[in-house]
Amino acid sequence: MSQVALITGGANGIGRAVAHRMAAGGMSVVIADFDGAAAESVKSEIAESGGKAEALSVDVTRANEIKALVTDVGKRYGQIDVLANIAGGSFYTKRIEEFTWAEWKEVIDVNLKGTFLMCREVAPIMQRQKRGRILNTASNYGLTGAALRTPYAAAKAGIIAFSKSLAQELAPYGILVNTVAPGPTDTPRVMGKESPEARRQRWSNIPLGRTGRPEDIAEAFYFLTTPESAWITGQTFHVNGGLVTP
């Protein structure tokens, strides 16, 4: 049987590109997203390209939904080889004194809590298999910080530290845990907020001269599922055109 990849946030932007790339690599892809209709659309796209995909709806902030999702996937396929936690978002641009606790918690929940809950449910399956790849999503802001996006930067920094810790914990079971930290990427959600010219001006300091494409980020995710990455764990892959070089 082909490898099974469970991808949260797989219906749009980077998640959609990752789903397509993993399906093109021969994996059976499970697209789990809050937007069930969009997930079904990506499933159809992959099927039309000759790939294998399933679409399921999930709110990654709800432990009961995640438990049901992972149980369902486990029963359908009997294995989970790759977990890609891509669901997330910054949602707000505000000064610290303007944030309510509910807004702060919303950002933390979708990004950091959701990543934790998914890993908590999938880890026992991978431990029984004695293999697996867990790929979490951070951001360059998790390293540099980001004014007016304090909860988002905090959540992404937390994901980096969480992933390093989990890599050490799961290494004895043959499970690799890594993080991909995208830089400015031209996703539909981001592009809808400003013109291409405004983005070019705002990110003119990127050494490679352009913002990223979702496909650029997807290649990093895919590489971390291949045999060539078998001795890589606990690492953060910064994919940002040279904007941040830790």
Steps between C-alpha positions, in 0.01 A plus 500: 500500500616853428594735781217693664539873561259686729510873429318762706425829328532311173224679312669830421832672443806314624294207627341450159842505332633248753202271437560511126875440539460202730233349277727548199766313697271198526350552845137455596411845629240589762407868477365613837372856511250724675361579152359165398381619159846632410653171616266310268608727215867418557411132522340527155804682360731226622273226364493670160880494503500127569573524872330355806332730751228518762345814647385536860380797703664593831542789740854459632418691818252232611652192661192284442499574125870422470459173687214402269702602192807296591288200601320517165823523300654216700203273431486587130867452424647305790799735511608864505847550360511879475330769707528853361357763735440800274175644638566844647474874453585836652147650472578833670736795461480697824702670768537294815269723706225455242493120515228331702580172670246328274683623189841404637372155597341450157836541328681277749229234477496469121878496468661350811214316670388345172851375429524348848161330479575345161839373613354359820248288307729388216813423707366173650419368151849580376654353814325170431621514139857579612515764229353833393567857396346796681528836325394812685466851360669802654588833337796731469316704764556214744867592486500876441183602682234719339369833622118511504485121469617404847278192555587363156874541552470347847305202366748436220798525735318256724454258210874506432585417863220244520624325187859482626378349825269253329780393265707393800205323660399301191843424351524158672191396303643593162278808475652815354362841598596813308367849442463701182511877549373678188584859421267737310297275272247593233196313626148610396427616855806725506467621142145611568622753755734703279597551137791314340686831469453576870637156587799547271584827672444366851724198442761658274768397751464128426842400359354270235287784371148366541247372747444128523248283322306231684679245283837621634389418852341171396834372370653544846214308659530223244877467539451438871289193418758338273772242573757773432394675823521187717767646732337839550290568808442786741586756233333815372514553124484871417358538149501874440720597207782597734296756695588334832826308537527365856 
